[in-house]
Amino acid sequence: MEYQITHIRVSDNYVSSTDKITDVKLSSDLEYSVADIIRFINNDSRFFYTCAYSQADKVYLEAVCSANGILCLHTEANPISNDNLLSLPRF
């Protein structure tokens, strides 16, 4: 199953890394912690977001271990040059 992430919650207003994302909101308005989303990804669910400039292109997410050893969400390899996950609206 595929689910669209539309918003993120972060632990710090000056976040520069996806390991500061704590929760996400889906297009269905359901809210989940990053730990829940990682568990869903590990059980074969797919999560994506779309960029404001290209609503047609889905950008998929994967679970990765940050430099600090924290499991976090990150954009899968794609032709977009930077990780725009942090540009999603906050909630």
N, C-alpha and C positions, 0 to 999 in steps of 0.2 A: 504494500500500500504506500502511496505517496501523500505527504502532507506539506502544506505551504506555511512557512514561518513568515509572519508579517511584522512582528515587533520583538524587541529584546529588552531585557532589564539588565543593568550592569551594576557592579559593586562600587564603581568609582566614576564620577562625572568626567574625568579627564583620561578615560580609558584609551589605550593605544594597542591593546592586544585582546584577542578573542577569549583568553583565559579569564577575563573579568566579566564575561557574560554569565549571569546567574540563572536566568529564566527566559523562556520564550513564549510568545503568544502565537497561536496558529490562526489561520484564516477562519476557522470555526469558532473563534474567540476562546477556545480552551487554552489554559496556561499550564506550562510544565517547567520543572527545573531542568537544568542542563543534564544532571545525573539521570533523570527519567529519559530524556531524549537520547542520551548515549546508550542506555539500556535498550531502547526501542531500535536504534540503529544496529546494535549487536544482535538483535532478533529479526533482522532483515527488513525493517521499515526504512523508507527513504524520506528524507526531509530536504526541502529546497526553499529558496527565496528567489524573488525576481528583482532586478535592478530597475530603478525609476526610469532610466533611459531605454530599457528594453524589456518590457513586460512579457514578451514572448519567450525570452531565453530563461530557462530554469538553471539556477546555480545550486548544485547539490552539496550537501554537507557530509563530513565524516568526523569521527572521533579521533583525536590525536592527543599525544602527551606533550605538553608545553615544556619549555626550557626549565620551568620551575618544578616539573614532575606532576603537573596537574592535568587531569583528563579534561579536554575542552573540545568545543566544536570548531571546525575549520572548513573552509571551502575546498572541495575536491579540486584536483588539477583541472584547469579549463583555460580557454584562450584569454580570459580577462586578466589583466596585468596585476591587479591588487585585490585583496580580500575586502569586498564591500559589505560583508556581514555587519560590520560595526556602523554602517551608514543607515541601517534600518531604524525606523522610528522607535523611541523609547516608550515604555508603558509603566 
